[in-house]
Amino acid sequence: MQKHEGEFRVGLVIPLQGPAGIFAPSCEAVAELATREVNDRGGLHGREVTIEVLDGGASGAAVARTVADRLRRGLDAVTGWHISAVRNILSPIVRDQIPYVYTSLYEGGEHTPGVFCTGETPRIQIAPALAWLRDHFGIRSWCLVGDDYVWPRASAAAARAYCRELRLDLKQEIYVPYGSADFRAPVQQAIDSGAQAVLMLLVGHDAVLFNREFAQCGGHDRMARFSPLMEENMLLASGAGSTENLYVAAAYFNSLATAGAMDLMGRYITSYGADAPPLNAMAESCYEGLLTLEALFDRARTPAIGELMASAQHVGFDSPRGPMNMRDNHLDQQVYIATAAGYDFDILDSLSGAALCD
């Protein structure tokens, strides 16, 4: 394998097309900012970090070919926000060879050697949000609408278990093809379910189209919505009139007032201007990805996967999300619940990940 010892090459896998392509400009911008900051602190093991953007929104076969080709040419690490179906393709390709920091919220359960997960999982996101919405608004019955692939399906299985433990009624599950263009039928099914609220497990533009159709049908007057995957770009695309009575749980919001979050926002605006792509949870996760690589390499003497994994148990750092500590190659973090307020989020409370057992 050819190596370029003067640089540390990171493949940033983000969706440049498809339903999640709405996140790409923000992800790329903040990853460039993180790369500059890591390099200002000395890079990784003294090597300057460079990033190459790879399209995680292409077909699975195309993504696999691209990453395998870059690996042969001397790629040193992979990171980025992309859907779980892409992670399932990439994990076997890079296994035991280079570190892979997966930054997306996801369904949990990833234990491939060399894969480090920095995003939220249902245990700390969906479970406590369901409990919070029950306790604060009396929401006890749900209809689930999700894209038909691994993250929504596996998260739905977790949600069913949480509903049983919390004594909630999951009345119906509705799945649509990833990249759907017509949400009239699933919206009507959700409204007709008789549930008090919709659990949305939809990605990017799919969620935008669902929000628009839901508002068009007057669903927001009858039901609440809760999503673990909703950010500022999606609010803008949905329109302020389509996001009433919508709740979101995430570890980062543009409006988060931690010192780290405000510092990042200031540096982001300084670098790219006030008209830059909105800084959001998916983009900020890419920032976390570079910080995690830096923390791992600060602890490990060599880039060997075994040594990175052994040192991971000692990894912890302060980030825009707050204190982050690694456990079983996953970062624990504080999650917040917010409500959509026009084109921004009002953070209502912090959520306890200890609401339910693992």
C-alpha positions as CSV (number, residue, x, y, z in Angstrom):
1,M,0.0,0.0,0.0
2,Q,1.4,3.4,-1.0
3,K,1.7,5.8,1.9
4,H,2.3,9.5,1.8
5,E,4.2,10.1,5.0
6,G,4.0,13.9,4.7
7,E,0.2,13.9,5.0
8,F,-2.6,12.1,6.7
9,R,-5.3,11.5,4.2
10,V,-8.9,11.3,5.5
11,G,-11.8,10.3,3.3
12,L,-14.8,12.4,4.2
13,V,-17.8,10.3,3.2
14,I,-20.9,12.5,3.0
15,P,-24.0,12.4,0.7
16,L,-23.6,14.7,-2.3
17,Q,-26.9,13.5,-3.8
18,G,-30.2,11.8,-2.8
19,P,-32.4,12.6,0.2
20,A,-29.5,13.4,2.5
21,G,-27.7,15.6,0.0
22,I,-29.2,18.6,1.7
23,F,-26.6,18.2,4.5
24,A,-23.5,18.1,2.2
25,P,-22.5,21.8,2.0
26,S,-22.6,22.3,5.7
27,C,-20.7,19.0,6.3
28,E,-18.0,19.9,3.9
29,A,-17.5,23.4,5.3
30,V,-17.2,22.5,8.9
31,A,-15.0,19.5,8.1
32,E,-12.6,21.9,6.4
33,L,-12.7,24.1,9.5
34,A,-11.9,21.2,11.8
35,T,-9.0,20.1,9.5
36,R,-7.4,23.5,9.8
37,E,-7.8,23.5,13.5
38,V,-6.3,20.0,13.9
39,N,-3.4,21.0,11.7
40,D,-2.8,24.2,13.7
41,R,-2.4,21.9,16.8
42,G,0.2,19.7,15.0
43,G,-1.9,17.3,12.9
44,L,-2.1,13.6,13.6
45,H,1.2,12.1,14.8
46,G,2.9,15.1,13.2
47,R,1.4,14.6,9.8
48,E,-0.7,17.3,8.1
49,V,-4.3,16.2,7.7
50,T,-5.9,16.5,4.3
51,I,-9.5,15.6,3.5
52,E,-11.0,14.2,0.3
53,V,-14.7,14.4,-0.1
54,L,-16.3,11.1,-1.3
55,D,-19.9,10.8,-2.3
56,G,-21.8,8.8,0.3
57,G,-25.0,9.4,-1.6
58,A,-24.0,7.3,-4.6
59,S,-25.1,3.7,-4.9
60,G,-23.6,1.3,-2.4
61,A,-21.5,-0.4,-5.0
62,A,-20.1,2.9,-6.2
63,V,-19.2,4.0,-2.6
64,A,-17.5,0.7,-2.0
65,R,-15.5,0.9,-5.2
66,T,-14.4,4.5,-4.4
67,V,-13.3,3.8,-0.8
68,A,-11.5,0.5,-1.8
69,D,-9.7,2.4,-4.5
70,R,-8.6,5.2,-2.1
71,L,-7.5,2.6,0.4
72,R,-5.2,1.0,-2.2
73,R,-3.8,4.4,-2.9
74,G,-2.9,5.1,0.8
75,L,-6.0,6.4,2.5
76,D,-5.3,6.8,6.3
77,A,-8.8,7.1,7.8
78,V,-12.5,7.4,6.9
79,T,-15.0,9.6,8.7
80,G,-18.3,11.5,7.9
81,W,-22.0,11.5,8.1
82,H,-23.8,9.0,5.9
83,I,-26.7,6.5,6.3
84,S,-26.3,3.2,8.0
85,A,-26.6,1.2,4.8
86,V,-23.4,2.9,3.6
87,R,-21.7,2.2,6.9
88,N,-22.6,-1.5,6.6
89,I,-20.9,-1.5,3.2
90,L,-17.8,0.3,4.3
91,S,-17.1,-1.4,7.6
92,P,-15.9,-4.7,6.0
93,I,-13.7,-2.9,3.5
94,V,-11.7,-0.9,6.0
95,R,-11.9,-3.4,8.9
96,D,-8.6,-3.9,10.7
97,Q,-6.8,-1.6,8.2
98,I,-7.6,2.1,8.9
99,P,-9.7,3.9,11.6
100,Y,-13.3,4.6,10.6
101,V,-15.0,7.3,12.7
102,Y,-18.8,7.1,11.9
103,T,-20.4,10.3,12.9
104,S,-24.1,9.8,12.2
105,L,-26.8,9.1,14.7
106,Y,-27.6,5.5,14.1
107,E,-29.4,2.4,15.4
108,G,-26.5,1.1,17.6
109,G,-24.8,-2.2,17.7
110,E,-21.7,-1.5,15.5
111,H,-18.6,-3.4,16.9
112,T,-16.4,-3.8,13.8
113,P,-12.7,-3.5,14.8
114,G,-11.5,-0.1,14.0
115,V,-14.9,1.5,13.7
116,F,-15.6,4.3,16.3
117,C,-19.1,5.8,16.5
118,T,-19.7,9.4,17.7
119,G,-23.4,9.8,17.0
120,E,-26.5,9.4,19.1
121,T,-28.2,6.0,19.5
122,P,-31.8,5.1,20.4
123,R,-30.9,4.4,24.0
124,I,-29.9,8.1,24.6
125,Q,-32.1,9.7,22.1
126,I,-35.4,8.0,21.3
127,A,-36.0,6.3,24.6
128,P,-35.7,9.4,26.9
129,A,-37.6,11.6,24.4
130,L,-40.6,9.2,24.4
131,A,-40.5,9.3,28.2
132,W,-40.2,13.1,28.2
133,L,-43.1,13.7,25.8
134,R,-45.3,11.3,27.8
135,D,-44.5,13.1,31.1
136,H,-44.8,16.7,29.8
137,F,-47.5,16.4,27.2
138,G,-49.3,13.2,28.0
139,I,-48.4,11.6,24.6
140,R,-49.1,7.9,25.0
141,S,-49.9,6.6,21.5
142,W,-47.7,6.7,18.5
143,C,-47.6,6.0,14.8
144,L,-44.2,5.4,13.2
145,V,-43.3,6.5,9.7
146,G,-39.9,5.6,8.4
147,D,-37.7,5.1,5.4
148,D,-37.3,1.5,4.5
149,Y,-33.7,0.6,5.3
150,V,-31.6,-0.4,8.3
151,W,-31.6,2.7,10.5
152,P,-35.4,3.2,10.7
153,R,-36.1,-0.6,10.8
154,A,-33.7,-1.2,13.7
155,S,-34.6,2.0,15.5
156,A,-38.3,0.9,15.2
157,A,-37.5,-2.4,16.9
158,A,-35.9,-0.4,19.7
159,A,-38.9,1.9,19.9
160,R,-41.2,-1.0,20.2
161,A,-39.3,-2.2,23.2
162,Y,-39.3,1.3,24.7
163,C,-43.0,1.7,24.2
164,R,-43.6,-1.6,26.1
165,E,-41.5,-0.5,29.0
166,L,-43.0,3.0,29.1
167,R,-46.5,1.6,28.7
168,L,-47.0,3.5,25.4
169,D,-49.1,2.3,22.5
170,L,-47.3,2.0,19.1
171,K,-50.4,1.7,16.9
172,Q,-48.9,1.4,13.5
173,E,-45.6,1.3,11.6
174,I,-45.5,2.7,8.0
175,Y,-42.4,2.4,5.8
176,V,-41.7,4.2,2.5
177,P,-38.8,3.7,0.0
178,Y,-35.8,5.8,0.7
179,G,-36.0,8.7,-1.7
180,S,-39.8,8.8,-2.0
181,A,-41.5,11.6,-3.9
182,D,-45.1,11.2,-2.8
183,F,-46.1,11.2,0.8
184,R,-49.9,11.5,0.5
185,A,-50.7,8.0,1.4
186,P,-48.3,7.6,4.4
187,V,-49.5,11.0,5.8
188,Q,-53.1,10.0,5.5
189,Q,-52.4,6.6,7.1
190,A,-50.6,8.3,10.0
191,I,-53.5,10.7,10.6
192,D,-56.0,7.9,10.4
193,S,-54.1,5.7,12.9
194,G,-55.7,7.5,15.8
195,A,-52.3,8.0,17.4
196,Q,-51.5,11.2,19.3
197,A,-48.1,11.6,17.6
198,V,-45.9,10.5,14.7
199,L,-42.4,9.1,15.3
200,M,-40.6,10.2,12.2
201,L,-37.6,8.1,11.1
202,L,-37.2,9.8,7.8
203,V,-34.0,11.3,6.3
204,G,-33.4,14.7,4.7
205,H,-35.6,15.5,1.8
206,D,-38.0,12.6,2.7
207,A,-38.7,14.3,6.0
208,V,-39.1,17.6,4.3
209,L,-41.8,16.2,1.9
210,F,-43.5,14.5,4.8
211,N,-43.7,17.7,6.8
212,R,-45.1,19.7,3.8
213,E,-47.8,17.1,3.1
214,F,-48.6,16.7,6.8
215,A,-49.2,20.4,7.2
216,Q,-51.2,20.5,3.9
217,C,-53.5,17.8,5.4
218,G,-53.8,19.7,8.7
219,G,-52.0,16.9,10.6
220,H,-50.2,19.4,12.8
221,D,-53.5,20.5,14.3
222,R,-54.3,16.9,15.4
223,M,-50.9,15.2,16.1
224,A,-47.5,16.0,17.4
225,R,-44.4,14.9,15.6
226,F,-41.1,13.7,17.0
227,S,-37.9,13.1,15.0
228,P,-34.4,12.1,16.1
229,L,-33.1,13.4,12.7
230,M,-34.2,16.9,11.9
231,E,-32.0,20.0,11.5
232,E,-32.0,23.6,10.4
233,N,-31.7,22.9,6.6
234,M,-34.7,20.7,6.8
235,L,-36.7,23.3,8.7
236,L,-35.8,25.9,6.0
237,A,-36.9,23.5,3.2
238,S,-40.1,22.4,5.0
239,G,-41.2,26.0,5.6
240,A,-42.2,27.5,8.9
241,G,-45.9,26.6,8.4
242,S,-45.0,22.9,8.1
243,T,-43.1,22.5,11.4
244,E,-45.7,23.3,14.1
245,N,-45.9,20.9,17.0
246,L,-42.6,19.2,15.9
247,Y,-40.1,18.0,18.5
248,V,-36.5,16.9,17.9
249,A,-34.0,15.2,20.1
250,A,-30.3,15.6,19.3
251,A,-26.9,16.3,20.9
252,Y,-26.4,19.4,18.9
253,F,-28.5,22.3,17.7
254,N,-27.5,25.5,16.0
255,S,-29.0,27.3,19.0
256,L,-27.1,25.2,21.6
257,A,-25.6,27.6,24.2
258,T,-22.7,25.6,25.5
259,A,-19.4,27.5,25.4
260,G,-18.0,25.0,22.9
261,A,-21.0,25.4,20.6
262,M,-20.9,29.2,20.7
263,D,-17.1,29.2,20.0
264,L,-17.6,26.9,17.1
265,M,-20.4,29.1,15.7
266,G,-18.1,32.1,16.0
267,R,-15.2,30.4,14.2
268,Y,-17.6,29.1,11.5
269,I,-19.1,32.5,10.7
270,T,-15.6,34.1,10.8
271,S,-14.4,31.5,8.3
272,Y,-17.4,31.4,5.9
273,G,-19.5,34.5,6.6
274,A,-23.1,34.9,7.9
275,D,-24.5,33.4,4.6
276,A,-22.7,30.1,5.0
277,P,-24.6,26.9,4.9
278,P,-26.4,26.5,8.2
279,L,-24.3,24.8,10.9
280,N,-26.4,21.8,12.0
281,A,-26.3,18.5,13.8
282,M,-25.2,16.5,10.8
283,A,-22.4,19.0,9.9
284,E,-21.3,19.4,13.5
285,S,-21.0,15.6,13.7
286,C,-18.3,15.8,11.0
287,Y,-16.5,18.3,13.2
288,E,-16.7,15.7,16.0
289,G,-15.3,13.1,13.6
290,L,-12.1,15.0,13.2
291,L,-11.8,15.7,16.9
292,T,-12.3,12.0,17.6
293,L,-9.5,11.1,15.3
294,E,-7.3,13.6,16.9
295,A,-8.1,12.3,20.4
296,L,-7.5,8.7,19.4
297,F,-4.1,9.5,17.8
298,D,-3.2,11.6,20.9
299,R,-3.6,8.5,23.0
300,A,-2.1,5.9,20.7
301,R,1.6,5.6,19.9
302,T,1.0,4.1,16.4
303,P,-1.9,4.1,13.9
304,A,-2.3,0.3,14.3
305,I,-6.0,-0.5,14.8
306,G,-5.3,-2.7,17.9
307,E,-3.5,0.2,19.6
308,L,-6.2,2.7,18.7
309,M,-8.9,0.4,20.1
310,A,-6.9,-0.2,23.3
311,S,-6.4,3.5,23.8
312,A,-10.0,4.4,23.0
313,Q,-11.2,3.6,26.5
314,H,-9.2,6.5,27.7
315,V,-10.5,9.0,25.1
316,G,-12.4,12.0,26.3
317,F,-12.6,15.6,25.2
318,D,-14.7,18.8,25.4
319,S,-16.6,19.5,22.2
320,P,-19.3,21.8,21.0
321,R,-21.8,19.1,22.3
322,G,-20.2,19.3,25.8
323,P,-18.0,16.6,27.5
324,M,-17.5,13.5,25.4
325,N,-16.2,10.2,26.7
326,M,-15.7,6.9,24.8
327,R,-17.2,3.7,26.0
328,D,-17.1,0.5,23.9
329,N,-15.9,2.6,20.9
330,H,-19.0,4.9,21.2
331,L,-19.0,8.4,22.5
332,D,-21.4,9.1,25.3
333,Q,-23.0,12.6,25.1
334,Q,-25.7,14.8,26.4
335,V,-28.9,14.8,24.3
336,Y,-31.4,17.7,24.3
337,I,-35.1,17.9,23.3
338,A,-36.2,21.0,21.3
339,T,-39.2,22.2,19.5
340,A,-39.2,23.7,16.0
341,A,-39.7,27.5,16.1
342,G,-39.9,28.8,12.6
343,Y,-36.5,28.2,11.1
344,D,-34.7,27.4,14.3
345,F,-35.0,25.2,17.4
346,D,-36.0,26.2,21.0
347,I,-34.2,23.8,23.3
348,L,-36.6,22.8,26.0
349,D,-34.7,20.4,28.3
350,S,-31.8,18.0,28.5
351,L,-32.6,14.3,28.4
352,S,-31.3,11.6,30.6
353,G,-29.9,8.5,28.7
354,A,-30.4,6.5,31.9
355,A,-34.2,6.5,31.4
356,L,-34.1,2.9,30.2
357,C,-31.7,0.1,30.3
358,D,-29.4,-0.7,27.4
